[in-house]
Amino acid sequence: MMGEIQYISDENKKITGVIVPIELWREIQSEKETAYLLKSETMKKRLLDARNRKESIPFDEALEKLGS
């Protein structure tokens, strides 16, 4: 379990916020970013191509190609 979610309420007991464990927050953010990228057909194709790619290059070579 990632921990408890804590609810914050005002003096009228109306929930005004939450505190979530950082692991859960990172998962939520990642899912939101992926959903945003998948809205674009171009990005969707790029993500799927990258996921299905069989060949790769060493990290140092990639940096060199990027001029880093």
Contact map, one row per residue, 1 for C-alpha under 8 A:
11100000000000000000000000000000000000000000000000000000000000000000
11110000000000000000101100000000000000000000000000000000000000000000
11111000000000000001100000000000000000000000000000000000000000000000
01111100000000000001100000000000000000000000000000000000000000000000
00111110000000000111100000000000000000000000000000000000000000000000
00011111000000000111000000000000000000000000000000000000000000000000
00001111100000111110000000000000000000000000000000000000000000000000
00000111110000111110000000000000000000000000000000000000000000000000
00000011111111111000000000000000000000000000000000000000000000000000
00000001111111110000000000000000000000000000000000000000000000000000
00000000111111000000000000000000000000000000000000000000000000000000
00000000111111000000000000000000000000000000000000000000000000000000
00000000111111100000000000000000000000000000000000000000000000000000
00000000111111110000000000000000000000000000000000000000000000000000
00000011110011111000000000000000000000000000000000000000000000000000
00000011110001111100000000000000000000000000000000000000000000000000
00000011100000111110000000000000000000000000000000000000000000000000
00001111000000011111000000000000000000000000000000000000000000000000
00001111000000001111100000000000000000000000000000000000000000000000
00111100000000000111110110000000000000000000000000000000000000000000
01111000000000000011111110000000000000000000000000000000000000000000
00000000000000000001111111000000000000000000000000000000000000000000
01000000000000000000111111100000000000000000000000000000000000000000
01000000000000000001111111110000000000000000000000000000000000000000
00000000000000000001111111111000000000000000000000000000000000000000
00000000000000000000011111111100000000000000000000000000000000000000
00000000000000000000001111111110000000000000000000000000000000000000
00000000000000000000000111111111000000000000000000000000000000000000
00000000000000000000000011111111100000000000000000000000000000000000
00000000000000000000000001111111110000000000000000000000000000000000
00000000000000000000000000111111111000000000000000000000000000000000
00000000000000000000000000011111111100000000000000000000000000000000
00000000000000000000000000001111111110000000000000000000000000000000
00000000000000000000000000000111111111000000000000000000000000000000
00000000000000000000000000000011111111100000000000000000000000000000
00000000000000000000000000000001111111110000000000000000000000000000
00000000000000000000000000000000111111110011000000000000000000000000
00000000000000000000000000000000011111111011000000000000000000000000
00000000000000000000000000000000001111111011000000000000000000000000
00000000000000000000000000000000000111111111000000000000000000000000
00000000000000000000000000000000000001111111100000000000000000000000
00000000000000000000000000000000000000011111110000000000000000000000
00000000000000000000000000000000000011111111111000000000000000000000
00000000000000000000000000000000000011111111111100000000000000000000
00000000000000000000000000000000000000001111111110000000000000000000
00000000000000000000000000000000000000000111111111000000000000000000
00000000000000000000000000000000000000000011111111100000000000000000
00000000000000000000000000000000000000000001111111110000000000000000
00000000000000000000000000000000000000000000111111111000000000000000
00000000000000000000000000000000000000000000011111111000000000000000
00000000000000000000000000000000000000000000001111111000000000000000
00000000000000000000000000000000000000000000000111111100000000000000
00000000000000000000000000000000000000000000000011111111000000000000
00000000000000000000000000000000000000000000000000011111000000000000
00000000000000000000000000000000000000000000000000001111100000000000
00000000000000000000000000000000000000000000000000001111110000000000
00000000000000000000000000000000000000000000000000000011111011000000
00000000000000000000000000000000000000000000000000000001111111000000
00000000000000000000000000000000000000000000000000000000111111100000
00000000000000000000000000000000000000000000000000000000011111110000
00000000000000000000000000000000000000000000000000000000111111111000
00000000000000000000000000000000000000000000000000000000111111111100
00000000000000000000000000000000000000000000000000000000001111111111
00000000000000000000000000000000000000000000000000000000000111111111
00000000000000000000000000000000000000000000000000000000000011111111
00000000000000000000000000000000000000000000000000000000000001111111
00000000000000000000000000000000000000000000000000000000000000111111
00000000000000000000000000000000000000000000000000000000000000111111
